[in-house]
Amino acid sequence: MPAQTHETAAPAEPGKRPQGWLTIQFTAAAALVMLADALFYGHPLGISLALFLCILAAASACLNPLRAEPRRRWHAIVLLAAGLLPAVEDISWLSVTIALVAAAVAARMLTEARQLSWQEHLWAALRMPLSGLRLFSDIARASRSSRQRHSPAGILAALLGWAMPLLLCAVFATLFVSANPLLESWLKRIDLQAFLGQIFSGRSVFWAVTLCLIWPLLRIRSLRRRKRAIIKPSAAVLILDPLDPFSDRTIRRSLSLFNGLFAIQTAMDLVYLWGGASLPEGLSHASYAHRGAYPLVVTALLAAAFVLVAMRPSGSSERDPLVRPLVLAWVGQNLLLVLSALRRLDLYVEAFYLTELRVAAFIWMLLVATGLVLIIIQILSRRTVGWLVSANAIALALTLYGYSFVDTAVVIANYNIRHSFEMRGQGQTIDIAYLFGLGPSVVPALDRYAPRILAANHISPRSPWARPDLAIASGRQRLVWRHLGTQADWLGWSFRGWRLSRYLANTPEAPFRTIPMSPAGAAEGR
């Protein structure tokens, strides 16, 4: 345990907190838990998350010493504001993650005297949920400090001072209950089991989890700089083990074999995917594309890991002149492999429509391709592995941040409807049930294309609907009710939801007309 802590340090020293500061932090934590209960428990998640994180960041700045210089303080404020924007736009797992990480990193930036690297910030943010368990050690430390400030005789006197009044109070209460039937009836109405159930209810679990999550921000511990052993280049001795699985000879042979093997796959993709050659009977381009879309990306990732081993400092690339060109050729083939995987996925989506998983797969493949391009740049410019990791981290962060503002449901709905059999006369029929499952965001797309869908449906023999007009109208109404129910609570407000509410206010009814039908026909349509 550090020799100096917030609750025991002298207030005259800079950066220290006076005695009793831990009690103030506990009080603030309790107030924030009550605020979280009012904002989140039993309410939909929305603008309440951004509001709570702003208050939590302000409390963290007030309860921890601000060691950062003014420039880094402004950087922390800008980072917090940028991180909360996706949560204001809409609530999703990605926007929530970005907001939480931004709040944790901003709080850490304000309290650290030195400027941390992004790896240290990310590691501290990921470790923060587990750091909440330090709450119990802080409570134990506070109790030990309290015992040190009071002598044993004083503690014993305090216990005895409370023991006699409480004992006599219990005796008098028992006598009053035995003498007063009304008090006795009131006590019998107390359901002890229900009382204990309230104590150990979901709400109390929510309080405990929230307290453990916010405590690391209210009591931030500075990260210690780790001392690394520095090995002088003159003292380094190169030892080549003939049995080393990553020896120069092994890596050169592996790269030669890998290039040959990947060349076969690349040639087949150039012929069948990009050249449009006919496949054997019974095998469609969609099936050929689906079989290889995801395994090829995994292959590229494994290849990238092998390249990092081959191109490590003082590795084979610096001793064997053939390793570097072989690595460049192999990375180039991996890049073609990822582009082929993108083409495969595009063919599969064209045949079987777009889904949330396939949208994520497109983005993931583009990130892998970006990583391979960065590997080529790193090899040609002879940059360090640390530069490569940082460049990939920046690409990933910018991609996820931008993707958090994209309404995936709208993209999927527009694409699937425009490429449906009802709209183009070829392809698959629209899976209305899947579109409805995407959420209320698809309502404008349904309104825009429903007239053409219904016009095509009346003459289409492939439609599975008996009454498509009623199916779409009833599904639209359910989505509208669901959205209005979410937005009725201001805590669930989001900018994206507000835009949809404005659209629904201007378009309260479906812009297509349903055909009246009998109850029997309605049952058949459902």
FENVEN-V302647 format. One record per backbone hydrogen bond with DSSP energy under -0.5 kcal/mol. CO is the residue of the C=O (numbers start at 1). NH is the residue of the N-H. Records with the same first field share a line. If there is no record, write none. Layout:
CO: NH / NH
//
This chain:
5: 9
10: 13
13: 16
18: 21
20: 24
21: 25
22: 26
23: 27
24: 28
25: 29
26: 30
27: 31
28: 32
29: 33
30: 34
31: 35
32: 36
33: 37
34: 38
35: 39
36: 40 / 41
37: 41
40: 43
46: 49 / 50
47: 51
48: 52
49: 53
50: 54
51: 55
52: 56
53: 57
54: 58
55: 59
56: 60
57: 61
58: 62
59: 63
60: 64
65: 67
69: 73
70: 74
71: 75
72: 76
73: 77
74: 78
75: 79
76: 80
77: 81
78: 82
79: 83
80: 84
81: 85
82: 86
84: 88
85: 89
86: 90
88: 495
89: 496
90: 92
92: 96
93: 97
94: 98
95: 99
96: 100
97: 101
98: 102
99: 103
100: 104
101: 105
102: 106
103: 107
104: 108
105: 109
106: 110
107: 111
108: 112
110: 67 / 68
114: 116
117: 121
118: 122
119: 123
120: 124
121: 125
122: 126
123: 127
124: 128
125: 128
127: 131
128: 132
129: 132
130: 133
131: 134
132: 135
133: 136 / 137
134: 138
135: 139
136: 140
137: 141
138: 142
139: 143
140: 144
141: 145
142: 146
143: 147
144: 148
145: 149
146: 150
151: 155
152: 156
153: 157
154: 158
155: 159
156: 160
157: 161
158: 162
159: 163
160: 164
161: 165
162: 166
163: 167
164: 168
165: 169
166: 170
167: 171
168: 172
169: 173
170: 174
171: 175
172: 176
173: 177
174: 178
175: 179
176: 180
179: 181
180: 184
181: 185
182: 186
183: 187
184: 188
185: 189
186: 190
187: 190
189: 191
190: 192
191: 195
192: 196
193: 197
194: 198
195: 199
196: 200
198: 201
201: 205
202: 206
203: 207
204: 208
205: 209
206: 210
207: 211
208: 212
209: 213
210: 214
211: 215
212: 216
214: 217 / 218
215: 219
226: 228
229: 231
230: 232
232: 235 / 236
233: 236
237: 239
238: 240
239: 241
240: 242
241: 244
244: 247
247: 251
248: 252
249: 253
250: 254
251: 255
252: 256
253: 257
254: 258
255: 259
256: 260
257: 261
258: 262
259: 263
260: 264
261: 265
262: 266
263: 267
264: 268
265: 269
266: 270
267: 271
268: 272
269: 273 / 274
270: 275
271: 277
280: 283
282: 284
284: 288
285: 289
286: 290
287: 291
288: 292
289: 292 / 293
292: 296
293: 297
294: 298
295: 299
296: 300
297: 301
298: 302
299: 303
300: 304
301: 305
302: 306
303: 307
304: 308
305: 309
306: 310
307: 311
309: 312
310: 317
312: 315
315: 318 / 319
316: 319 / 320
319: 321
320: 323 / 324
321: 325
322: 326
323: 327
324: 328
325: 329
326: 330
327: 331
328: 332
329: 333
330: 334
331: 335
332: 336
333: 337
334: 338
335: 339
336: 340
337: 341
338: 342
339: 343
340: 344
341: 345
342: 346
343: 347
344: 348
345: 349
346: 350
347: 351
348: 352
349: 353
355: 359
356: 360
357: 361
358: 362
359: 363
360: 364
361: 365
362: 366
363: 367
364: 368
365: 369
366: 370
367: 371
368: 372
369: 373
370: 374
371: 375
372: 376
373: 377
374: 378
375: 379
376: 380
377: 381
378: 382 / 383
384: 388
385: 389
386: 390
387: 391
388: 392
389: 393
390: 394
391: 395
392: 396
393: 397
394: 398
395: 399
396: 400
397: 401
398: 402
399: 403
400: 404
402: 405
403: 406
406: 408
407: 411
408: 412
409: 413
410: 414
411: 415
412: 416
413: 417
414: 418
415: 419
417: 420
420: 424
421: 425
428: 421
430: 432
431: 435
432: 436
433: 437
434: 438
435: 438
436: 439
439: 442
440: 443
442: 446
443: 447
444: 448
445: 449
446: 450
449: 453
450: 454
451: 455
452: 456
453: 457
454: 458
456: 459 / 460
459: 461
460: 463
467: 471
468: 472
469: 473
470: 474
471: 475
472: 476
473: 477
474: 478
475: 479
476: 480
477: 481
478: 482
479: 483
480: 484
481: 485
482: 486
483: 487
484: 488
486: 489
488: 490
489: 492
490: 493
491: 48
493: 47
494: 498
495: 499
496: 500
497: 501
498: 502
499: 503
500: 504
501: 505
502: 506
503: 507
518: 522
519: 523
520: 524
521: 525
522: 526
//
